[in-house]
Amino acid sequence: MKRLFISLYLLLSLSVLGIGWTLDSIWQNNVEESGALDAPLIALAQLLAKLPEEQRHFYLQELKQNPDYPIKLIDASQIAISDQSTLTANSVLITEQDDDHELHFVKVNDQILVAGPIEIDPRKRLRGLFTLFFYLSLAFIALIWVWPLSRDIKTLRNATKEFGQANWDTQITLSSRSQVLPLAITFNEMAQQISTLIENQKHLSNAVSHEIRTPLARLKFALALMPQYCKPDSDVQRRTDFLNDMQQDVKEMENLLQELLTYASLESQRKEVQLEHCDLSVLTKQTVDRLSSTISAPIEFENSDTPVYLMGDPSLIERAIQNLITNAQRFGRQSIQVEIKQTRELVSLSVADDGQGIPLEDQCKIFEPFYRSQSVQNGNKGHGLGLAIIKRIMERHNGKVTLESRDGYTCFTLIWPTPAQAKNKSQVKK
């Protein structure tokens, strides 16, 4: 991480410094030091070149010279210049005499026109210092941008390392102005989802080992007793009852495995549900007719002639309604009421029974997988997956399930968005 930070910072800083300094040098060499500043001295050299050599000194003496800009004409042999090609009649060669003065040279045939020593403008020395300060300021600005990025990436790296060490509850907290905030949000969502999947996997393992253990033990005991019930002189009715009990144990395991498979499929599938228009009234009527029984409390459902449409998967919706009614049949005493309501934005279906209420401390956990209230656990034949499946189904439909319970009244309500609202939500996601 440090190497990434250093390389990125050096790249930005050196790029700004190099490009800026190059442009500044081009400006100085081609704009500031050419043209108007050198033109008078070049013009004088060209004028002297047209005069005879013996008249040039006389002409310079007649000129009114500036004491700060002395001019003289000397032979080329009197000056030692390493590269004579740099000395021409159309350009000025500038050299420093000392720290405070400089000389200007222009070629005049076999002679050289020398201007100086000329005092160097002290502001020219400060120009390089100010230029360096300017680009260092740009580099500091780049540091202000790069350092928070490096810090946030380091936070992401540490969180990923912790998550890799099986700390499934790892979450990243960054500033709302962070440039990698979307990446942190995605990581948090991924970590939460993986944590949920692992937790559910543990629940599944515990459920398989705990819930199946009892019917398996009964079957094992029944197999040990089977020779006694299969004797020719054994009682036929007792043998029939014995076999029915074994079939009941097998059915109990089949139901548990079916619930586990349903819940696991809803948890593992991440693709959007293939939604279609379906009539909630028709699905509810079919489910009520199929589950109505003379043994359990009667189901009261007043079917309306007006269809109630929503966007959803009919099989999943029917499964959610079935789980609610089956749950109400398990605890209801005298009646079960099913009701459908519709507004401009929502469609709801409620299933209420008059059975024992759910304690307040259990209501916030009742939708967790494999959770069963302690107050009814002894008489509850369920596996604690029915309501968890309902919650998953409603989440897949952008809906929710609510609970209202007190002694003698328990009501579960399924809430979906209307088709128009569901369409708007899908467009927003896209």
C-alpha positions in Angstrom: 0.0 0.0 0.0 2.9 2.4 0.8 4.5 1.6 -2.5 1.2 2.4 -4.3 0.9 5.7 -2.5 4.5 6.7 -3.1 4.4 5.8 -6.8 1.1 7.6 -7.4 2.2 10.7 -5.5 5.6 10.8 -7.3 3.9 10.3 -10.6 1.5 13.2 -10.1 4.2 15.5 -8.5 6.9 14.9 -11.0 4.5 15.1 -13.9 3.2 18.5 -12.8 6.7 19.8 -12.0 8.3 18.5 -15.2 5.6 19.8 -17.6 5.3 23.1 -15.7 9.0 23.7 -15.7 9.3 22.8 -19.3 6.6 25.2 -20.4 8.1 28.0 -18.2 11.5 27.4 -19.9 10.0 27.5 -23.4 8.3 30.8 -22.5 11.5 32.4 -21.2 13.6 31.3 -24.1 11.1 32.1 -26.9 9.1 35.0 -25.6 10.7 37.0 -22.9 14.3 37.0 -24.1 13.6 37.5 -27.8 12.3 40.3 -29.9 12.0 43.7 -28.2 14.8 43.2 -25.7 17.5 42.3 -28.2 16.3 44.2 -31.2 18.1 47.6 -30.6 21.5 45.9 -30.0 21.1 43.7 -33.2 20.0 46.7 -35.2 23.1 48.7 -34.1 25.3 45.7 -35.0 23.8 45.5 -38.5 24.3 49.3 -39.0 27.9 49.0 -37.9 28.5 46.1 -40.3 27.6 48.4 -43.2 30.3 51.0 -42.2 34.0 50.6 -42.9 35.9 49.1 -40.0 38.0 52.3 -39.3 34.7 54.4 -39.0 32.9 52.1 -36.5 34.8 53.2 -33.4 34.2 56.9 -34.4 30.5 56.2 -34.9 30.2 54.6 -31.4 32.0 57.5 -29.8 29.5 59.9 -31.4 26.6 58.0 -29.9 25.1 59.1 -26.6 25.6 56.0 -24.4 23.8 55.0 -21.2 26.2 54.5 -18.3 24.2 51.5 -17.2 24.5 50.0 -20.8 28.0 50.6 -22.0 28.8 49.5 -25.6 32.2 48.8 -27.2 33.6 47.2 -30.4 36.5 44.7 -30.1 38.2 42.2 -32.4 36.9 38.6 -32.3 40.4 37.4 -31.5 40.2 39.2 -28.1 37.4 37.0 -26.9 37.6 33.3 -26.1 34.3 31.6 -26.9 34.2 27.8 -27.0 31.6 27.6 -29.7 31.9 30.3 -32.3 28.8 29.1 -34.1 26.7 30.5 -31.3 27.9 34.0 -32.0 25.9 35.5 -35.0 24.8 38.8 -36.4 21.1 38.1 -35.9 21.1 37.0 -32.2 22.5 38.1 -28.9 24.8 35.8 -26.9 24.4 36.5 -23.2 27.0 35.4 -20.6 27.4 36.1 -16.9 30.5 38.1 -15.9 29.8 37.6 -12.2 26.9 37.0 -9.9 25.6 40.5 -10.5 26.5 41.4 -14.1 26.2 39.9 -17.6 27.6 40.7 -21.0 25.8 40.7 -24.4 27.6 39.8 -27.6 26.7 40.4 -31.3 28.9 39.6 -34.2 29.8 42.4 -36.6 31.8 40.8 -39.4 35.3 40.1 -38.0 34.5 42.2 -34.9 32.2 41.8 -31.9 29.9 44.4 -30.4 29.9 44.0 -26.6 27.3 45.5 -24.4 28.1 45.6 -20.7 28.8 44.7 -18.0 25.0 45.1 -17.4 23.6 44.7 -13.9 21.3 41.6 -13.7 17.8 42.3 -12.6 17.5 40.9 -9.0 13.9 39.9 -9.7 15.2 37.3 -12.2 16.8 35.3 -9.3 13.5 35.3 -7.4 11.6 34.0 -10.5 13.1 30.5 -10.2 12.3 30.5 -6.5 8.7 31.6 -7.0 8.3 29.0 -9.8 9.6 26.3 -7.5 7.3 27.4 -4.8 4.3 27.4 -7.2 4.9 23.9 -8.4 5.6 22.6 -4.8 2.2 24.0 -3.9 0.6 22.0 -6.8 2.4 18.9 -5.4 1.0 19.6 -2.0 -2.5 19.9 -3.4 -1.9 16.5 -5.1 -0.8 15.2 -1.7 -4.1 16.4 -0.1 -6.0 14.4 -2.8 -3.8 11.3 -2.7 -3.4 10.9 1.0 -7.1 10.3 1.9 -7.4 7.9 -1.0 -4.4 5.9 0.3 -5.9 6.0 3.8 -9.3 4.7 2.6 -7.7 2.0 0.5 -5.7 0.9 3.5 -9.0 0.7 5.5 -10.5 -1.5 2.8 -7.4 -3.7 2.8 -7.5 -4.2 6.6 -11.3 -5.0 6.4 -10.7 -7.5 3.7 -8.0 -9.1 5.8 -10.2 -9.3 8.8 -13.0 -10.8 6.7 -10.6 -13.4 5.4 -9.9 -14.4 9.0 -13.6 -15.4 9.4 -14.7 -12.2 11.1 -18.0 -12.2 9.2 -19.4 -9.2 10.9 -16.7 -6.9 9.5 -18.0 -3.6 8.2 -16.3 -0.6 6.7 -17.1 3.0 7.8 -15.8 5.8 5.5 -16.6 9.5 5.1 -19.4 10.4 2.8 -16.9 12.3 0.8 -14.6 9.3 0.3 -13.8 8.5 -3.3 -14.0 4.7 -2.6 -17.3 4.9 -0.6 -19.3 3.0 -3.3 -16.7 0.2 -3.0 -17.0 0.2 0.8 -20.8 0.0 0.5 -20.6 -2.9 -1.9 -18.2 -4.7 0.5 -20.5 -4.1 3.4 -23.4 -5.6 1.5 -21.3 -8.6 0.4 -20.1 -9.2 3.9 -23.6 -8.9 5.3 -24.9 -11.4 2.7 -22.1 -13.9 3.3 -22.5 -13.6 7.0 -26.2 -14.3 6.6 -25.6 -17.3 4.4 -23.0 -18.7 6.8 -25.4 -18.2 9.7 -28.2 -19.9 7.8 -25.9 -22.7 6.9 -25.2 -23.2 10.6 -28.9 -23.2 11.3 -29.5 -25.7 8.6 -26.8 -28.0 10.0 -28.3 -27.7 13.5 -31.8 -28.3 12.2 -30.8 -31.4 10.2 -29.0 -32.9 13.2 -31.6 -31.9 15.8 -35.0 -32.1 14.0 -34.3 -35.4 12.1 -32.8 -37.1 15.2 -36.1 -37.7 16.9 -38.0 -39.4 14.0 -34.9 -41.3 13.1 -34.6 -42.6 16.7 -38.3 -43.6 16.5 -37.7 -45.4 13.2 -34.7 -47.2 14.6 -36.7 -48.3 17.6 -39.6 -49.4 15.4 -37.3 -51.5 13.2 -36.0 -53.3 16.3 -39.6 -54.1 17.3 -40.8 -55.0 13.8 -40.1 -58.8 14.1 -42.6 -58.9 17.0 -45.4 -57.2 15.0 -44.7 -59.3 11.8 -45.4 -62.7 13.4 -48.2 -64.7 11.9 -50.1 -64.7 15.2 -49.7 -60.9 15.9 -52.6 -58.6 16.1 -53.5 -57.1 12.7 -54.7 -53.8 14.1 -51.6 -53.3 16.2 -49.4 -54.1 13.2 -51.3 -51.6 11.1 -51.0 -48.9 13.8 -47.3 -49.7 14.1 -46.7 -49.3 10.4 -48.8 -46.0 10.3 -46.5 -44.6 13.0 -43.5 -45.4 11.0 -45.0 -43.8 7.9 -45.8 -40.7 10.0 -42.1 -40.5 11.0 -41.0 -40.8 7.4 -43.5 -38.1 6.4 -42.2 -35.8 9.2 -38.7 -36.1 7.8 -39.9 -35.5 4.2 -41.7 -32.3 5.3 -38.6 -31.0 7.1 -36.4 -31.7 4.1 -38.9 -30.0 1.8 -38.9 -26.9 4.1 -35.2 -26.9 4.1 -34.9 -27.1 0.4 -37.5 -24.4 -0.1 -35.7 -22.0 2.3 -32.3 -22.8 0.9 -33.5 -22.1 -2.7 -35.0 -18.7 -1.7 -31.8 -17.8 0.1 -29.3 -18.9 -2.6 -31.1 -17.5 -5.7 -30.0 -14.0 -6.3 -31.7 -13.4 -9.6 -34.9 -11.3 -9.8 -38.1 -13.2 -9.6 -40.0 -13.5 -12.9 -42.9 -11.3 -12.0 -46.2 -11.6 -13.8 -49.8 -10.3 -13.3 -51.6 -12.6 -11.0 -55.0 -12.3 -9.2 -54.5 -12.4 -5.5 -58.2 -13.2 -4.9 -58.1 -16.3 -7.1 -54.9 -17.6 -5.5 -56.3 -17.1 -2.0 -59.6 -18.8 -2.8 -57.8 -21.8 -4.2 -55.5 -22.0 -1.2 -58.4 -21.7 1.3 -60.5 -24.4 -0.5 -57.5 -26.7 -0.5 -56.7 -26.2 3.2 -60.2 -26.1 4.6 -60.7 -29.0 7.0 -63.4 -30.1 9.5 -60.7 -30.9 12.0 -59.2 -27.3 12.4 -61.0 -24.1 12.9 -63.1 -22.9 10.0 -61.6 -20.4 7.6 -63.7 -17.3 6.8 -62.8 -15.6 3.5 -65.1 -13.2 1.8 -64.1 -13.4 -1.9 -64.8 -10.2 -3.8 -65.9 -10.2 -7.4 -63.4 -7.5 -8.2 -60.0 -9.0 -9.1 -57.0 -7.8 -7.1 -53.9 -7.9 -9.3 -50.3 -7.7 -8.2 -46.9 -8.4 -9.8 -45.4 -11.6 -8.5 -44.6 -15.3 -8.8 -47.9 -17.1 -8.3 -46.3 -20.3 -6.9 -44.3 -18.3 -4.3 -47.3 -16.1 -3.4 -49.5 -19.2 -2.9 -46.8 -20.8 -0.8 -46.7 -17.7 1.5 -50.5 -17.8 1.9 -50.5 -21.5 2.6 -47.8 -21.1 5.3 -49.9 -18.4 7.0 -53.1 -20.4 6.9 -51.4 -23.6 8.1 -49.8 -21.7 11.0 -53.3 -20.3 11.9 -54.8 -23.7 11.8 -52.1 -25.0 14.2 -52.9 -22.4 16.8 -56.5 -21.1 16.0 -59.3 -22.1 18.3 -62.7 -21.3 16.8 -62.2 -19.2 13.6 -59.6 -18.1 11.1 -60.2 -14.9 9.1 -58.6 -14.1 5.8 -59.0 -10.6 4.3 -57.7 -8.8 1.2 -57.4 -5.0 1.1 -56.2 -2.7 -1.7 -55.2 1.0 -1.9 -53.7 3.1 -4.6 -50.1 2.1 -3.6 -50.4 -1.2 -1.6 -52.1 -4.6 -1.7 -52.4 -6.5 1.6 -53.6 -9.9 2.7 -54.1 -10.6 6.4 -54.7 -14.0 8.2 -56.0 -13.7 11.8 -56.7 -16.4 14.4 -58.1 -16.4 17.9 -55.4 -18.7 19.4 -52.7 -18.1 22.0 -50.9 -14.8 21.4 -47.2 -14.6 20.6 -45.2 -13.1 23.6 -43.8 -9.6 22.9 -40.2 -10.8 23.4 -40.7 -13.4 20.7 -42.3 -11.2 18.1 -39.0 -9.6 16.9 -37.5 -13.1 16.4 -40.4 -15.0 15.0 -39.3 -14.6 11.4 -35.8 -15.9 12.0 -35.2 -19.4 10.6 -35.7 -22.3 13.1 -36.9 -20.0 15.8 -39.9 -21.2 17.8 -41.5 -19.5 20.7 -40.8 -21.1 24.1 -44.4 -20.7 25.2 -45.7 -23.0 22.4 -42.6 -25.1 21.6 -43.8 -28.2 23.4 -47.0 -28.3 21.5 -45.7 -27.0 18.2 -45.2 -29.5 15.5 -43.5 -27.1 13.1 -39.9 -26.7 12.3 -39.6 -22.9 12.6 -39.1 -22.4 8.9 -42.6 -21.4 7.7 -42.5 -17.7 8.7 -38.8 -17.4 7.6 -39.9 -18.7 4.2 -42.7 -16.1 4.1 -40.3 -13.3 4.9 -37.9 -14.4 2.1 -40.8 -14.6 -0.4 -42.0 -11.1 0.5 -38.5 -9.7 0.2 -38.2 -11.2 -3.3 -41.4 -9.3 -4.2 -40.3 -6.0 -2.7 -42.9 -6.4 -0.1 -43.0 -7.2 3.7 -44.8 -9.2 6.3 -46.0 -7.6 9.6 -47.3 -9.1 12.9 -49.8 -7.9 15.4 -50.4 -10.2 18.3 -52.0 -10.3 21.8 -53.8 -12.8 23.9 -56.6 -14.3 21.9 -55.7 -12.5 18.6 -52.8 -13.0 16.2 -52.7 -11.4 12.7 -50.1 -11.7 10.0 -50.3 -9.3 7.1 -48.6 -9.7 3.7 -48.0 -6.3 1.9 -47.1 -5.9 -1.8 -46.8 -2.8 -3.9 -49.4 -2.3 -6.6 -48.4 -3.2 -10.2 -47.8 0.4 -10.9 -45.5 0.9 -7.9 -43.7 -2.4 -8.6 -42.9 -1.2 -12.1 -41.6 2.1 -10.8 -39.3 0.4 -8.4 -37.9 -1.9 -11.1 -37.2 1.1 -13.3 -35.4 2.9 -10.5 -33.2 -0.2 -9.9 -32.2 -0.2 -13.6 
